[in-house]
Amino acid sequence: MKESKFFKSLLAVFIVVVLGAPQFASADAGSGLKGVSKKVSYADLKLETKEGAHALYWRLKQASKQVCDVRGLKVEGSLKRIRETRQCYRETLTAAVEKINNELVTQIHNI
């Protein structure tokens, strides 16, 4: 599947310093989101439970939306921009789930 130039330059990076430590979402300069990051803390969650995994997944979704600046059609103004931000969102969320490397969170993501 061909990706647009925008997405070739997009790099969503999630860093897990230590299990339970905050996580950061960011994008590189080519994406137009330079300096955008969002911490996702999950030290308070028990990731071995479904409830904890669902809570973390919800937090990752919200952070991904913020990093990629996902908004509605009235705010975005064009369908192209909506497609780009939603693609960014999906890629960022997938990268975060992969970095977390938790079986329950991955299962939730793959549903």
C-alpha positions as CSV (number, residue, x, y, z in Angstrom):
1,M,0.0,0.0,0.0
2,K,1.5,3.3,-1.0
3,E,1.8,5.9,1.7
4,S,1.6,9.6,1.0
5,K,4.7,11.8,1.4
6,F,3.3,13.0,4.6
7,F,3.3,9.6,6.2
8,K,6.7,8.6,4.9
9,S,8.0,11.5,6.9
10,L,5.9,10.8,9.9
11,L,7.6,9.1,12.8
12,A,5.6,8.3,15.9
13,V,7.8,7.3,18.7
14,F,6.8,5.9,22.0
15,I,9.4,5.3,24.6
16,V,9.0,3.2,27.7
17,V,11.8,4.0,30.1
18,V,10.8,1.5,32.8
19,L,7.6,-0.6,33.2
20,G,5.1,1.7,34.9
21,A,7.0,4.9,33.9
22,P,5.4,7.6,31.8
23,Q,5.3,7.1,28.1
24,F,5.9,9.8,25.5
25,A,4.3,10.2,22.1
26,S,6.1,12.4,19.6
27,A,6.4,13.1,15.9
28,D,9.4,14.2,13.8
29,A,9.9,17.5,12.1
30,G,8.7,16.3,8.7
31,S,5.2,15.6,10.0
32,G,4.5,19.2,11.0
33,L,4.1,18.1,14.6
34,K,7.6,18.9,15.7
35,G,7.8,19.1,19.5
36,V,4.4,17.5,20.0
37,S,4.4,14.9,22.8
38,K,2.1,13.5,25.3
39,K,2.9,11.6,28.5
40,V,0.9,8.5,29.3
41,S,1.3,7.3,32.8
42,Y,0.2,3.8,33.8
43,A,2.0,3.2,37.0
44,D,-1.4,3.2,38.8
45,L,-2.8,0.4,36.6
46,K,-2.6,-3.4,36.9
47,L,-1.9,-4.4,33.4
48,E,-2.5,-8.1,34.2
49,T,-6.2,-7.4,34.6
50,K,-8.7,-6.6,31.8
51,E,-9.7,-3.4,33.5
52,G,-6.1,-2.2,33.7
53,A,-5.4,-3.1,30.1
54,H,-8.6,-1.3,28.9
55,A,-7.8,1.8,31.0
56,L,-4.3,2.0,29.5
57,Y,-5.6,1.4,26.0
58,W,-8.1,4.3,26.5
59,R,-5.3,6.5,27.6
60,L,-3.1,5.6,24.6
61,K,-6.0,6.4,22.3
62,Q,-6.5,9.8,23.9
63,A,-2.8,10.6,23.7
64,S,-2.6,9.5,20.1
65,K,-5.6,11.7,19.2
66,Q,-3.9,14.7,20.8
67,V,-0.5,14.0,19.3
68,C,-2.0,13.7,15.8
69,D,-4.4,16.6,16.4
70,V,-7.5,14.5,15.4
71,R,-10.6,16.7,15.0
72,G,-13.9,16.7,13.3
73,L,-14.7,17.7,9.7
74,K,-15.9,21.2,10.7
75,V,-12.6,21.9,12.3
76,E,-10.4,20.1,9.8
77,G,-12.0,21.6,6.8
78,S,-11.1,18.8,4.3
79,L,-11.5,15.1,3.9
80,K,-7.8,14.8,2.9
81,R,-6.7,16.3,6.3
82,I,-9.1,14.0,8.1
83,R,-7.6,11.0,6.3
84,E,-4.1,12.2,7.2
85,T,-4.8,12.7,10.9
86,R,-6.6,9.4,11.2
87,Q,-3.7,7.6,9.6
88,C,-1.3,9.3,12.0
89,Y,-3.6,8.3,14.8
90,R,-3.7,4.6,13.8
91,E,0.1,4.5,13.3
92,T,0.8,6.2,16.6
93,L,-1.6,4.0,18.5
94,T,-0.2,0.9,17.0
95,A,3.4,2.0,17.8
96,A,2.4,2.7,21.4
97,V,0.7,-0.7,21.8
98,E,3.8,-2.4,20.4
99,K,6.1,-0.6,22.8
100,I,4.0,-1.5,25.8
101,N,4.3,-5.1,24.7
102,N,1.4,-6.4,26.9
103,E,-0.7,-9.3,25.7
104,L,-4.0,-7.9,27.0
105,V,-3.4,-4.4,25.5
106,T,-2.4,-6.0,22.2
107,Q,-5.6,-8.2,22.2
108,I,-7.8,-5.1,22.8
109,H,-6.0,-3.2,20.0
110,N,-6.5,-6.1,17.6
111,I,-10.2,-6.5,18.2
